[in-house]
Amino acid sequence: MEPVPAAFHATPSAERYVLQADALRRRQLNGALLYGSGRSWRRRQRVWPAVLAGLVVVAILIGALTVAGAFQRQRELNREQELMRTGGTAVPAAGAAAGAAAGAAAGAAGRLSRSA
């Protein structure tokens, strides 16, 4: 409990309630000023759980995109290796620019091996 101010000792009851209400209002406003828009520190909402949840969601999204990109790249590498083994000149459906370069290199390698 807070000590009772000297002004409350010789104050009639009605004025005491007004002074106490004023003191409470001042404490609430100080709390609002210190801790944000809440009226008092007891009602203050925590921000860190929302920030933590947001970071987890972002990390999961980044991980999913990374894994999807790795699978796509591995699929392209597998297609390029298959083309190199068979000596085919067909362009793979996905990754036309990379596939065209790989197909041209495979075709050239195939022509050189057949002519020798």
N, C-alpha and C positions, 0 to 999 in steps of 0.2 A: 504494500500500500504506500502511496505517496503521502508525505507529511502534509497536514492541513495548513494552508497559508494563513498568515496572521490576520488577513482581512476577513476570514471566515469565522473567527472566534467571536467577534462582536457584531455579527451581521444577522439581521432577522431572517427567518426561514425562507420567505418568498424571494428575497434578494439572493440568498445562498444558492437556491436552485438556478436562478438566472446566471450567477457567476459560474456554477458548476457546468451548466450547459454551454456557456461561452468557452470555458476551459476545454471541454470535450470537443467542441467544434474546432478550436485551435489545434488540438492534438491530431484530429482527423485531417485537417488541412495540411499540417506539417507532414503527416504520413503520406498524403497525396503528393506533396511536393517532393519528398524524398524518394518515394517508391513508384511514382508514375501516376496514372490516372485513377487508380483505386482510391476509395475513400479512407481506407486504413490499411495497415500492413497485414492484417489478418485475412483480408479478402484478395490480396495481391495474387495474380495468376502467374505461374511460373512459365517462362519462355523456353527454357532449355529442353524440356521433353519434345516440344514441337521441332526445335532445331535438330535435335538428335534423330528424330524420326525422318526428317527431311534428308539428312545426310545419309542415313541408311538406304532410303529409297533411291537417292542419286547413285550411291555405290552399287546397288543392285542393278540399276539401269546401265551403268558404265560396264559392269562385269558382263551383263547379257550381251551388250553390243560388241564387246571384245571377243567373247566366245563365238558369237555369230560370224564376226569377221574372220576369225581364225578358221572356222569350218569352211567358209567360202574360199579362203585362200588355199586351204588344203585340197579342196575339191578341184580348184584350178590347177594346182601342181600335179594332182593325180591325172587329170586330163592331158596335161602337157607331157607327162611321162609316158602315158599310153600312146600318144601320137608319136613320140620319139621311138618307142618300141616297134610300132607297126609301120612307121614310115609314111603315114597318111598325111594328106595335105588339107583335110577338112578343118574348118575353123570352129572351135567350140562355141556353143550358144551363149554362155556367160563370159563376160570379159573380152569383148571383141578385139580391143586394141592389143591386149596382152596375148590373146589367142591368135591373132593374125600374125604377130611377130613369131610366136612359137611355131605356128603352122608353116610359115615361110622358111624358117630355119630347118624344120623337120623335112620339108619338101626338098630343100637344097641338099640336105644330108642324104636323103634317099636317092636323089638323082646321081650324086657323086658316087655312092656305093654301087649302084647298078651299072654305071659306065665303066667302072674299073675292072 
